[in-house]
Amino acid sequence: MKIEMKVLEKFFLLNSFLMGALCFSQQMDKRPTKESFEKETSIVNFKKSKSSGLSISEKHHQFGKSSLQWQWSGGGFFETSDFRILTKKESPLSYGDYFPASPTLVLSLYNEKAQNEAIKISFEKKGKEEAWFPIKLNFTGWRTIRVPFFEMSGNVPKKGEAIDYDTFKVSSSSVKSKGKLFFDDIVYSQYMDDRHPYPDAMVPFIKKDKQNGEDHWMPLIKDLERIQKLPLKTVSETEKKDLSLVEKRLDDTFNKNGGKVDNLTKAKNEYAKLNLVNGETVLGPPLVFRIEEVYSDKADASENNSKDVRDFGKSIKQIATYYLNSTDVNKAQIEEMFINATRYFLDQGWQEGACGGTRHHIGYNTREIAEAFFMMREPLKRAGLLNQVGNSLQWLFNLGKILEPENEFVANIDYYNTQSFYHLMLIFMSDNVEKQTALLKAYSNYISKTLALDNELGVFKIDGTSWHHGGHYPAYGMGAFASIPPIIFTLSGTQFRINEAGHKNFKKSLMTTRLYSQLYDYGFGNAGRHPMEESSIKSLKNAFLLMAQSGNPEGTSKIDTEAAAAYIRLWGDSDKANTNLFAANNVGTDVLPGYHVLPYAATAIHRRNDWAAIIKGYSKYVWASEIYVDANRYGRYPANGSIQINNIGGDEASGFKQEGWDWNRYPGTTVVNLPLKELEPNIQLLMFKSDETFAGAVTLGDNGVFGMKLNESKGANSEGGERNNGFPGKLKANKSVFSFGDKLICIGTGISSIDTEHPVETNLFQNFITDKSMPISSSESKNISAFPYQSAMQIVEGSGKWLIDAYQNGYYILSPNTIEIRRQVQESYNNKVSVNNISNDPKFTEAPVTKGDFASSWIEHGKAPNDAYYQYVIYPGLQKDAIESFGEKAVNDKSYTILRADNVAHIVKDNETATTGFVIFDSTQELDNDILKSVSVPSLLMIKNETLAITISAVQPDLNYVNDKEKKGYSMPVELTIALKGEWKLAANSVVKSILVSENNTVITLECRHGFSNQINLIKQ
């Protein structure tokens, strides 16, 4: 035993020694991971050729105050082994392991004199060259590059594979070459998101597999060359006139003629923020973009001395504004400041053909720069800088994409939002009228053709939805809706106008925004990753006005009366001048449909008077929500058959507010009620699609029927495209909402889950209450104002139990369920914060609690239910007299009859219109119905019976997308066969694929597409 103990003691001592030695070794590895050449000792461990000179110089620098100067002649080189390679954990990756990342070299270099020579940057291992790439020296100023090792030449690693090179080397590529370069801020190797390093004229070999423009942000050399080689023609007088009109309209956007004032002091203060110093060049802090993606040692505070390109843009735009509005006596000094800032911008490497390492999502950060330089065209021209700056911006914004062959045109909402209007402006950043004209013609054609696309290549779909990230995404659409109308208006009335097809398709999507919003808010169901935030079309006031002022798509009227009518309804009270102008032009009333369907969003909207019910589902084709690394972390349920009832005041005025919101309790949804730690997914990004194709709605007249198969057991992540096993609770339900007149009849069957720990619930309402005394009512207590309050209401069939929420919406419960009611302070988490610390970003390690006062009610189905069900009716927006008599009204309401509610079908008849709605989940069985015998596939129908004639509205909701894997979304035809009892013939103007009458039955085959309702009229034979 003693011997064993001694052996163990020796083992632990040895182990401790080895571990200590390892830790000591790691602590003692003082080799730099990033070298900024701030000390003379920075190059002590650098080796060089005899024909090379190395020194620390303050003449040019990026971060810090100095850089490495290398002067060589002949076959010169320098090298170092004094560096350490960063691990993935040490590297700044915003999304952790979610997106592929690879070891990447980052460095900046400055060239004072362009030449037709090149240098080679290489990495060696044990004296053998392993990876390398060339850099041409035909540039001046700073250049920053990010080069993944797998993109280099030689014995390179695979994507994501670690490296272990031991020598970094820079050498001239010719024995005849000579020159001088400055190097700064070398990160020898860090892991970087593979999406971010971009090619440019210096490193054109990067992303060879993406050179077709798959990444719409990426400036392409081939597009730059298209501008450079653009054929120019003589410009006619008419073209010159229209060109001048377009340019004037653009100028009017910025020059408001507010009078001339002394702005010199203000301009000096703004200019001082740039910290520029005039010398041989205009020195200043590094002008950076996405600097957080590049490693910086915690002890190195140099990145705080940089100038973000967005901040720079804001400053020079402010200086430009001061210039335009300044008295003449001060203009010269302000102009000099602006020109100095321009020279700094160019010297920092923001030049034609340079990407600075990356330029992704650039349009969000360079708006002010484009506007500032456009506003200062004349001063730039006087300084001889107009074309150089113009070429830089045309490259930066990838203007050359408008010159692509038409068969390569692809629409993108980000482009419309962040670049489209600026492309129009940048056409005029040239002193060549022929070039301006050629580019404007191409631009008009590009915008016209891409706006007209309503297929898989388009973003404004055939049903009026606005697509991004593979689905209807109004939050992204808002930017496009704000940017495109100024384009249409600016080009209107000229030969460069947007053509009819493009104008019309865009207008349809813009006008559709008012259909899915109430009054301005479009609610949580289609909020993407922005739940309970500013989901609103309020910002589109000017967009609707400009569309009205642009004339109709056909070009036959100077005012678009439909857009004008919408503007008057939405904003007319605050704009009497335009309201009166439109009225004088016979603009009518904006009439909205009572029921509207967005098949590409699995959304239906039912409207009456001053309320709208927004009904939302999801499917194999439509994602449920977007859960992001730093947004909507608990957004699993907003499309589980949600029913959001908004009054004219919108979201907050209807009780929807984030503070304290229980993310399990979206109204109308059937859910497994989970703690937030389990509700939050364990990955950064999730856009869940089920495997079900059944989600959609059918409409007839002012009414409609929505249905969906809710199935969380299997599905896919649209964001990553990968399949997964769904959610562990395997929640399933067949859900429907029949919208007839002033009510919504809600039915759920087949509700099941295998989760034995957490209850399944169907939510009736969750109201934020502005005052604790704000009451709700029930059939058991007419005035529930106690706070807190908790009760359970047991329902037996025919008991006539009901509720009225805090916003005067009534709920009549038909099914024998337990109804839970709460009035309490609720604690929750802000949607942007991960309770499980999913993100690597330190700011998400804290989980701030939000609180709010809420009234809530739900139907309790219990844990792991099997074939549970519910039936209830919603009466939105009750008036005062209706509230007082609601119970009596609901009990005695004979306007509807539920004919069937099981896992085969939900069938409800609206007695007032003699219309029966069908949601058929299982088509293998015949239906016990007076008219409809069977259908070939799960489908939704409405049949209006007028004794000797019937009207059928039917839809097979399977969208059957083409290119679904590419998230492009375009419905292909599917067939639906309907078998009717009795002998019927088609009335005039009704079209079907086929109709067969036999043995007192009629069989009709329809072609369904896009989730649209097919309406046919039949006459009794």
N, C-alpha and C positions, 0 to 999 in steps of 0.2 A: 504493500500500500504506500509506504514512504517513497519507494522508488517511483511508483506511478505519479505521486504528487509532485516529485522533483521534475519528472519529465513534463508534466502539465505546466508547472511553473516556468520551465525553460521555454516551452511552446508559446505561452502567453507573452513572456518577455520578448521573445523573438518577433512574435506577431505585432506587438506594440511598437517595437523598434522599427519594423518594416513600414507599418502604417504611419508612424511619425516621420520616418524618412521620406515617405511618399508625399505627405502633406508639406514637409519642409521643402521638398524638391519643387512642388507646385508653387509654394510661396516664394521660393527663390528664383523662379523663372521670370526674370524682369524684362525679358525681351518684349519689344513693343508689338502690340497687335495693330496699332495705328500710329503712323509716323507723320508728324506735322512740322518737323524740322525747326523747332523753336530754340534749339540750343546748338552751340558749336559742336558739342559732344554727340549730337545726333548722327553724325557721319563718321565717328571714330571707327566703327566696324564695317564701313563700306570699303570695298576694293574697287580699283579703277585701272584702266589701261594707261600706258604712258602718254598717249595722245589725248587724254581726258583731264579735265579739271573739275573738281567738286568743291563747292563752297556754300555757305549759308548766306542768303541774300534777302534784303528787305525791299528790293526794287519792285517785286511782284509777290503777292501772297494771297492765299485764300483764308482759311481759319488761322488765327494767331497773327503774327507780325512778320513772318519770314517764310522762305521756301528753300528748296534745294536747287541750286544753279549748277547745271551740267554743261560744260563747254567742251567740244570735241572736234577732232579732225581725223580723217581717215577712218579706220575700223575701230572706233572708240567704243568703250563700254564702261558700265559700273555695275556692281552687284553687291548683295548683302545676304548673309544667313542670319542676321540679327533680327528675327521676327518670330512671332508666334501665331499659329492658325487658330481662329476662333471656333469654338464648338457651336452646335446648333442652339444649345441652351443659352450660351452667352450672346447670341445674335438677336438683333431686334426684329422679331417676327410677330406682327400684330395678330395674326390668326393661328399662332402656334403651329401645329402639325396639319392643320386642315388643308392648306394649299401646299403643293410641293415646293420645296426650297432646296437650293444647291449652293455649294461654296462659290464665292464670287469675289473677284478683284475689283476694288474701287480706288480710283486715283484721279487727281487733277493735274493738268500740265498747261503751261503757258508758252506760246511761241511769239516772238517779236517780229519775225520775218518769215513769210511763207516761202517754201521752196519745193521743188519736185523730187524731194528725197523722202525716205521713210526710216523709221526706227522699228526695232523689234523688241517686244516685251516677252520675256520667257521665264519659265520656272524649271529648275533642275532638281535632280535627286541623285546624290552620290556622284556628282560631276557629270551626269548625263542629262541632256536637254529633254524634257518630257512634254511640256505644253508651251505654246507660244502663239503670238498673233502680231501682225504688222500694224503700224499707224503711219499714215501719210502725213507729211508736214506742210500740206498746202493750205494752211489756215493761219490766222493771227488771233491773239487773245487767249482767254482761258477755255479749256475744254475739260469736261468731267466725263469719265466713262465708268460703266459697270459691266464687267465681262465675266459671265459664269465660266468656270473652268471647262465644263462639258462642251461649251461653244468654241473653245480654242482648237488649234491644230496640234497634232502629235499624239502621244500616248495619254489621252485625256480620260477622265472618269466618266461614268454614266451620270445621268441626271440624279441629283440627290446624294451621290456617293461621296464619301469623305476623301480628303487629299492629305498627303504627307510630304509635299515637296520641301526641300531644305534650302533652296537658293532662289532669290529673286534677282533678275538681271535685265538691264536695259542696254541695247547695243545698236549701233548704226548699221544700216543694211548695205552700205557701200563703202569701199575703201577710199572713194573719192569725196565722200560727203564731209561736211563740217557745219557746225552751227552751235546754237545755244538754246537750251530749253530750261524751264523752271518746273519742278515737280512739288506737289504739296498733298498733304492729307491722304497718304497711301494706307488703305486698309488692305493688308496683304491677302486676307481671305476671311470672309464672313458668310454665313448662310443668308441668302436673300430669296424672297418670294420669286419663283421662276417667272411670274407674270410681269415683273417690274423692269428688269434691264431691257433697254430698247436699242435697236440699231440706229445708226446715223452714218454720215459720210465718213467718219473716222473708223467705225466698227460695223461695216455693213453686213458682216457675216452673222451677226446675232439674229436669232429668230427667223432663220431662213424658211422654216416651216410655216411662219405666219405672214409671209410677205404678200399674201393675197388680200391683206386688209381684214383678216378675221378679227383682229383686235381693232375696233373702230377708233380708238384713241391714238393709235400709233401712226406718226408721220411716216410716209413711205417715200423712199428715194424715187421710185418710179412715178409717183404722183408729182413730186417736185419737178422731175424732168418733163412731165407733160405740160407744166406751166412754161418751163424754159423753152420748149419746142413748139409752143402753141402758134399755129398759123394765124397771121394777122392780115386783115383786109381793110380796104379804104372804108372810112365811116361816112355814112350819108348824113345829110343835114337833119333829117327826121330822127335818126339815131342819136345825133349830138343833142338835139332838143330834149329827147326823152332821157338821155343820160344825165343832162343837167337838172332835169326835174327830179329824177331819183336822188341825185346827190344833194339837191337842196332839201328834199324831204328828210334825208338822213341828217343833214346839218341842223335842221329845225328841231331834231330830237334833243340836241345838246345845247343849242344856242337859243335861250328863251328870251333874249332881248330885255333883260331886267334892268338895264341902265348901266352906265359906266361909273365905277367907283375906284378909290385908291386901295388896291389890293396888295401893294408891294410888301408891306410888313407881314401880312398873312402868308404870302408866297415864300418869303424868307424863312419864316418859322417852319413851314412845311418842308422846304428844301433842307433845312438843318437836320430834320429827322433822318435824312439819308446818309449823313456822316461821310460826305464825299470830299476828296482832296484833289485839287488840280495839280498835275505834274506832267511828266512825259506822257502819262495816261491819266485817266480819271480813276483814282484809287478809291476803294470803299470796301465795306464788308462783303463777303461772298453773297451773291444773289442766288438764293437756293430755292429748291422745290423738293418737297417731301424729304427733308433732311432727317426726319425721324427714322427713315428706313436704313440709314447708314450708321454703323456702329460709332459710338463716342464713349471714351472712357469716362467713368463717373467723376474722376478727378479732373477731367478736361472740360472746362466751362466755355471753351472757345465757341461752341455752336450757338451760345447765347449772343454772340457778336455778329451773327449772320443777319441778312435781310431776306425775309420771305418774299417771294415774287408777288404774292397777293398784296402784301403791305406796300411794296414798292409801287405796284399799280395804283393803289388808292392814293398814294402821295402824289404821283405824277398826274393823275387825273384831277386832283384838287388844284395842282399848279396850273394845269391846262384851263380849268374853269376860271381861276383867278385871271389868267391871261385874257381869255375871251371877254371877261366882264370888267377889265381894267381900263383906266384912262390911258390915253396914248402915251403920255409922258413916262409911264412906268413899264410899258409893254416890253421895251428892249431889255430891261434887266430881268424881267420874269422869263422872257424868251431865252436868255443866256442860261438861266438856271435849268430850264427844261432841256436845252441842248446838251448841257453838261451831264444831266441825268441820262440822256439818250446815249451819249458816248460811253458812259459807265455800263449801261445795259448791254451794249454791243461788246465791250471789252470783257465783260463777264462771261461771254460765250453764248449769249442768246442771239445766235446768228443763224442764217440760212444753212440748213444741213446738219445742225448740231442738236443732239437730244439731251445733253447734260446728264447722261446716265439713264434718265427716265423722264417721260412726259405723260404718264398715264393720268386720266381724269383731268387733263390740263384745262379743259374749258371752264371748269368751276373756278379756277385760280387766276385766269388771265383776262377776264372780262374788262376790268378797269384799264389794263395796259392797252388793249385794243382800242378802247374808247378814247383814252388819252392821246394816243398817237394819231388816231383819226381826227380828233379835234384840232391837232397841231400840224396838220398837213402842210400848211403854207410855211410856217417857221422851219419845218424839217426840209422842205424843198429849198429854202434860202440857204440852209446850212449844208446842202448837198447830201443829205442823209435820207431823203424820202424813199428812194428806191431800195436802199439797203435795209431800212427798217421795214418797209413793205414786204420785201422778200423774206425777211426773218419771220414776220407774222404770218405770211401766207404759208410758209413751211410749218411753223409752230401749230397753226390751226388746220394743217393738211388741206388747204384749199384745193389742191390738185385733184382731190377725190371727185370733184364735180366734172372732171374731164374723163372719168373712167368710161369704158364702153357701157351702153345702157343695159346690157345683159348682166352687168356686174353690180347694178344699183341695188342696194339694200337699205331699207329705212331703219332708223334708230332714234328712239325718243331722247336719249342723252345728246345726240347730235343736234336735234331740233332745239333742245333746251339750252345747250351751252355753246354751240358753234354756228348754227345756221344764220342767225342775224349778223354775227360778226363776220361771217364769210361775205355777206353783202357789203358790209362796210369796208372790208379789206380789199375788195376789188378796186376801190378808189385810192388805195395806198400805192399809187404809181403815177408818174407824169406822162404815161403813154396812153393816149385816148384809144388807140387801136386795141391795145391790150385790155383796157377797161371794157370795151364793147364786146370783145370776144369772150371774156370771162363772164360778163353779165348775161349774155345769151346762154352760155353753158350752165350758169347758175340757175337761171329761170327754168331751163329744161330739167335740171337735176331735181330741184325742189318740186316742180310740177309732177314729175314722174314718180318720185318716191312718196309724195303725199297721196298719190292716186292708188298706190299699192294697198289692196285690202286682202291680199292672199298671205301665204306663209312668209313672204318677204316684207310685208308691211307691218306697221305698228298701230295704225288706225284701222281696226278690223271692220268687217262687214256688218257687225251688229252694233257698232259705235263704241266698242270698248277701246281702251288705250293701253297698248302692251309694252311691258318691259320686264326683264327677268322671266320671260316665258309665261306671262299672264297679265291680266288686267291690273293696272297699277296707277290709279289716279294721282298719287303723290308725285310720281315722275311725269305724268301727263301734264300737271299744272305748269311746269316749266315750258313744255312745248306749246301749250295753249297760250302762254304769255308771249312766246317768241315768234310764232308763225304769223299771227294777225298783223304785227307791224311790217312783216315782209310782204304779205298780200296787199296791205294798204299802200306801202311805199312803191310797189310796182304796178298798182292798179292804174288803169287808164293809159298805159304805155304799151309799146309792142313787146315789152319784157314781162308783161303780167303773167301771173300763175295761171296755167290753163284750167279749163272748166272741170276736168276730171279730178285734178288734184285739189282745187278749191272746194269742190263739192264734197269729196270724201273727208277732207279735214273738217269742213263745216259740220258734217254729220256728227263726228266725234265731239266737237266742241259743244254742239247743241245737246248731245246726249248727257253731258255733265249735269245739265239742269234737271234731267229726268231722274238721275240717281242721287240727287241732292235735295235736302229739305231744310230750310230754304236754300242755304248755302252748303250745309254740311252733308258729306256723303257717308259718314258713320264709320264704325269699326270693322264691318264685314269685309270691306275692300281697302282697308288702311295699310295693307302690306305689313311693314315693320314699324308702323307709326300709330299704335292703338291709343285711343283717348288723347290724341294730340290735335294739331291744327289740320284736321281732315276736312278741308273746306275749299269752295270755289270763290270765296270773297275776293281773292287776288285777281280774278279774271274780269273785273269791271272794264278795264281799258281794252281787254281782248275782245269782248262782246261789242264794245263801242266801235273799235276799229273794223271789225268784221261787218258791222252795219254800214259804216262809212265807205267800205271798199267796194260796195256794189254786189250784186248777185253773181254766182259762179258763171252764169251764161254771159255776163258782161252787157246785159241789156238794160240794167237799171243802176243808177248811181247809189241807190240805197238798197241794202238787203233787208226787206221788210220783216222776214222771219227773225233774223238776228236782232233787228231793232225792237221787235215786239218782246223778245226775251230780255233785252236790256231794260226796257221800260218796266217789265214785271219785277225784275231783280233789283234795279238801281234807279228807277225813274223818280222816286220820291226825293232823291238827293241830287238830281240833275234835271231841273225844270227846263233849262235851255234846250238840251237835246231832246227831251220828251216832247216839247212843243214843236221842235223841228220835225221830228218823226211823225207827229200827229198831222202836221201840215202835208205830209207825204203819204197820207192814208195808211199809216201803219196800224194794223189791227191788234186784237188781243192774243196774247200767247196762251194757247190752249194745250194743256198737257194731257197725255193719255191717262185713263184711270188705272191701267195695268200695263207695265212695261217689263220686258224680259231682256236680259243680257246673257245669252247662252254661253258665250265664251268666258263668262265670269261666274256661271252657275248662280245667277242673281236675278231676283224678281222684285219689282217695286209696285206696291198697291197704294193708290192715292185716293183720298176723299177729303174734300173741304180743306181744312188747314192741317192735315196730318198725312204722313207717309210711312208705310211699313216697308222696311228694307229687309228682304229675306235672302239668306246667303247659305250656300252649300259648297261642296267640293267633290272631286271625282278623280278618275285616272288622268284627266286632262287639265283640271283646274286645281291649283294648289290651295291648301287651306289657309295658309298665312306665311309670312316670311319671318322666321326667327333668326336674328342676326347675333353676331358676337357681342354687340353692345346695344341691342334694341329688341324689344318684343320678346324678352327671354321667356315669358310665360304664355306665349300666344298660340297655344295648341288648339283652342276651342272656338275661335270667333266664327268659324264657318260650319260648325256642327248643327246646321239647320237653324241658325240664329234669326231672330225677328226683332229688329230694332225699330221702335216706334218713335218717330220724331215729330214734334209739333213745329209750328212755323218758326220758333226760336232756335231750332237746331239742337245739337248734341247736349250742351250743358244745360240749356233751358228745358231739356227733356229728361234730365237726370243722369246723364252720362259724363262722369268726371273721373280722372285717374286716381286722385288722392284717396287711398283706402279701397280702391276697386278690387273686388275679389275676382281674380282671373279665371276662376272656375265658373263664374256666374253670368256669362253672356246670356241675355234673355232668349228663350226659344230653344236653346241648345240642350242636347242630351249628353251628359258627361260622366266620367268617373271623377268624383271629387277628390283631388289629390293635394297633399301638402306641396308648397311651392318648390321644395327641394326635389320632389319627384315630378312635379309638373314641368319643370325646366328640363329640356333635353340635355344629354351629356355630350353634345357636339356643338361647335360654334355656329354652324349655319344649317337651317332645316326649312325646307319648303315641302311639306308632306302632301303627297298625292296617294289616294287609295287605289286599289285595283278595280274599283267599281266604275262602270261607264254610265250609271243611272243617276243623273243629277240635272235638273232643268225645270222648265215650266212651260205651260201651254196657256194661251190667252184667247178669249173670245169676247168681243165687245169691250166693256170696261172692267171685266172680271178676269180672273186667272187662277191656275192651280199649279203649285210647286210640289215637287217630290224629289227625294233622294234616298239612296241606300247608303247609310252611314256604316262604315266598316273600317275600324282602326287596326284590324288584325294583320293586314298585309298592305304593302305599298312601296313607294319610292320617294327619294329625296330629289326633288326637281333641281335643287341648287347643285348637287353633285352628280346627279344622273344615276347614282347607284341604287340598286334595290336594297330593301331592308325587310326586317320581319315585322314592321309596324310597331305598335305600342303593346306593352305586355298585358294590359287589361283585356285586349281583344274585344273592345266594345263594338257592338253591332246594333243597328236599329233601322226600321223602315219608317221614314218620316214624311209627312205631307202637310201642306197649308192650303186650304181652299179659301180664296179671297172673293167673297161675294158681297157687293154693296158696302155696308158700313161695318162689316165683321170679317174675322179670319177664323176659320174652323181648323183647329190643329189636332192632328192624329199621329200617334206613334204606336207601332207594334213590333213584335219580335225583338224587344230590347233585352240584350244579354251581355254578360261580361264574365270573365273567369277570375277577376280580382276579388279575393275573399276578405281583403282588409279595408277596402274603401268603397263607399256607397255610390251607386249610380243614381243620378238625379236629372230631372228635366226642369229647367229654370223657367219660371213664369216672368219674373221681373227682378231687377236690381236697380233701385233708385237712389241716386245721391240726393240727400235732402238738405236744403239750405238752412232749415231751422228744425231743431229737434221736435218742435210741436207740429210740424207739417204732417197731417194725418193720412192714414190709409183707412180703408173700410173693409168689412167682411160681412157675410150673412150672419155671423155670430156677434159682431160688434160694429155698430155703424160708425163709430168715431174712435179709431185707435191712434191716440196721440201720446201715449205713455212711451217713455224712453229711458232705459232700454225696455224692450218688450220681446217676448217669445211665446209662441203657441203652436199647437199642431191641430189641424182641422181634419177630422176623419170624414171621408166622403163615401156614401153608399149611393148606388145607382138611383137616380131620381130624387135625390135629397135636395136639389136646388141650391147647392152651396156656391158662393161667389166671393170675389175680391175686387177692390178698386185700389189701384196703386196711387202713389203720391202725385201723379201727373194726370189723373182722371182717365186712366185706361181701365176698362172693366174686364174681368176674367170670370167666365162661367164654367165651372168644372163639371164635366159629364161623367167621367169614369170614376170607379171606386178606388181612390188613392188616398194616401196621407199627404196633406198639404202643410208644409212647414212655413212659418211666418216669423220674420225677425225684424226688429228695429234696434240698431245698435251701432256703436262705434266700431269701425272695421280697421284693422291694420293689414297693410299689404306692402309690397315692394315696388319701387319705381320700375317700369318695364325695361329700362336700360341697364339695370344692375343685375349681375349674376349672383344669386345666393350661393351657388356652388363654385364661384370663382373660375368660371370656364375660361375667361380671357387671361392672357399673360400680362395684360396691362394693369399696373398697380392700382389705377383709379377705380377698377372694378372689384377690388378685394373688399371694399366696404359695401354694406348693403343698407342704404338708408331706408328706413321704414316710412311709409306714407300712411296717413290716417284720414278718415272721413266718416261722416254720419250717413248711414244707409238704411233703407227699408228694402227687404228682399223676401221673395217667396219662391218655393220650388216644390215639385212633386217628388216624393221620396220613393225610389224603386228598391232600395235595400242593397246589400252586398251580393255580388255575383248573381244577379237575377237571371232568370231563364224565361224568355217569352213574356216579359212585362209589357205594359201598354199604358197609354193615356189618351184622353179626349178632353179638349177644352176649347172654348170660344173666346176670342178677344174682341172687345168692342172699343176701339181706340177713340180718344178725344171726346169723352162724354161731356155734354153740356150740363149746366147746373141742375136743370129740371130732370134730366136723364139720370144723373147721379142719385138723386133722391128716390127715384123709382126703379133703380137698376135691377134689383132682385126680381121684381115683378115682371119687368120687361124681358129679362133673360129667360126666366122660367116659362113665360108665355110666348116666346118667340117661335112662331111656326113657319118662319120664312125658309127654313132649311130642314133637310132630313138626312141623317147619316144612314146610308143603305148598307154599307159594308165596311168593316175595319178589321182586317186580319192580314196575314203575311202574303196572301195572294193579291189583294187589292184594297185600296181605300176608295170608297165611292160615296159622294155626297151630292144631293140634289138641292139646287136653289129653286125653291117653289115660286118665288116672285118672277123669275125670268124663264121658268120651265127648262132650266139648264142643269144637266148632270155632269159633274166632274169625276174623272176616273184617274187614279194613280195605280197602274197595274205593275206590280213587282214580279209576279210569276205568271208567265204567259203559257205555261203548260196545261193550265186548267181552263175550262170554259167558265164564263161568268154568268151568274144567275141574274140577268138583267133583261128588261123588257125589249130593249133595242140592240144593245151590244152583246154579241155572242162570245167573241174571242178576239185576241190579237196574236200576231206571230212572234212578237218580241216585247219585252217590258217597255211600256210607253205611257204617255199622258194624253188624255182626250177630254174634250168638252163637247157635249151633244145637246143642242137646243131643239126641243121637240115642239113642232107646231102642227100636230095631228097628221096632216097630209104632206108635210115637208119637214125636213130636219136639216140643221146646219151642224157640220162636224168640224171641229178644230182639233188637229192631232199632231203629235210630235214624237218621234223616236229620239230620245235625248242623247244617244251615243254620238258624240261629235266625230269620232273616227278620224282623228287628226292624221294628216300626212306630216312627216318630219317631226314627230313628237319627241324623238330622242334629241333633236337639235333645238327643242323648245321654241319652235317657230309657230306652230299652231295654225292649221288650216283644215277645216272640216271637209271630208269627202262623203259622197252620198251613201246612205243606208236605206234599206227598204223596210216598209211597214205594211203588213197586210191586215185589214180589218174585216172581220166577218160580222154582218148585221142580220138580225132577224127580219124577215119580210123581204119583199121585192121592191127595189128602189132603182131610180134612174137619175143620171146627172142632170142638174139644172144648167141653164146657160152660164157660160164663163167659168165653169168648174173643170179642172184638169186633173187627171190621175194617170198612173201608168197603165192600169187596166181595171175593168169592172166586169164581173161575171155574176149573172143572176141564175140561180138553179135551186129547185126544190124549196121554194119559199125562203131562200137565203140569198144574201148579196155579199159578194166578196170583192173588196176594193184593195188594190195595191198602190201605195204611194211611194214616192221617192222623197226622203227627208234629208235635209242638209242644214248645217250651221245651227242646229237646235231650234230652227224657226218653226212656228206653227203653220200647218197646212190647212187651209180652210176650204171645204167643199160643201156645196148645197145639193141636196137630194130631194126628189119628188117621189111620192108613193105611186107605184105603178097600178 
